[in-house]
Amino acid sequence: MKFQFSKFILAICVILAFSAAGVGIALRSIWFILIAFLIGFALMGFGISLKKKEYN
């Protein structure tokens, strides 16, 4: 299997977004939490759509 650097970076960004949500929880900032979750889910959805297009 070939290593795909762009998908690796995308996965790291998703992890960072959800980690940022954890930081928002610690800071008790509802806006930071919401924005981090939205970014995380958007990036994850983008990655899933890329994978789906790759297999079709």
C-alpha distance (Angstrom), angle and dihedral (degrees) to the residues before:
residue distance angle dihedral
M1 . . .
K2 3.79 . .
F3 3.82 119.3 .
Q4 3.80 110.1 -117.9
F5 3.79 109.4 -155.2
S6 3.82 95.8 -170.8
K7 3.81 92.6 55.0
F8 3.79 89.7 46.5
I9 3.82 90.5 54.6
L10 3.81 90.0 47.0
A11 3.82 90.6 52.5
I12 3.81 90.8 49.5
C13 3.82 89.8 51.1
V14 3.81 91.0 51.9
I15 3.79 90.6 51.1
L16 3.81 90.8 48.6
A17 3.81 91.8 49.5
F18 3.80 92.8 53.2
S19 3.80 90.4 43.6
A20 3.80 87.8 53.3
A21 3.80 87.8 54.4
G22 3.79 87.3 56.6
V23 3.78 89.7 52.4
G24 3.80 88.6 49.9
I25 3.79 89.7 53.3
A26 3.79 90.0 51.6
L27 3.81 90.1 49.4
R28 3.84 91.5 44.3
S29 3.79 91.0 -130.5
I30 3.80 109.0 148.7
W31 3.82 93.9 -169.3
F32 3.80 92.6 51.9
I33 3.80 90.4 48.7
L34 3.81 93.4 49.3
I35 3.80 94.4 46.5
A36 3.82 92.5 47.2
F37 3.82 92.0 49.4
L38 3.81 92.2 47.4
I39 3.80 91.7 50.1
G40 3.81 91.2 46.2
F41 3.80 94.2 50.3
A42 3.81 92.0 43.8
L43 3.80 91.8 52.5
M44 3.79 91.8 45.1
G45 3.81 91.1 49.9
F46 3.79 90.0 49.2
G47 3.80 90.6 52.1
I48 3.80 92.3 48.7
S49 3.81 90.9 49.7
L50 3.82 90.2 51.0
K51 3.79 90.6 51.4
K52 3.79 91.9 47.6
K53 3.82 91.7 51.6
E54 3.79 90.5 48.0
Y55 3.81 93.4 57.6
N56 3.82 96.0 44.5
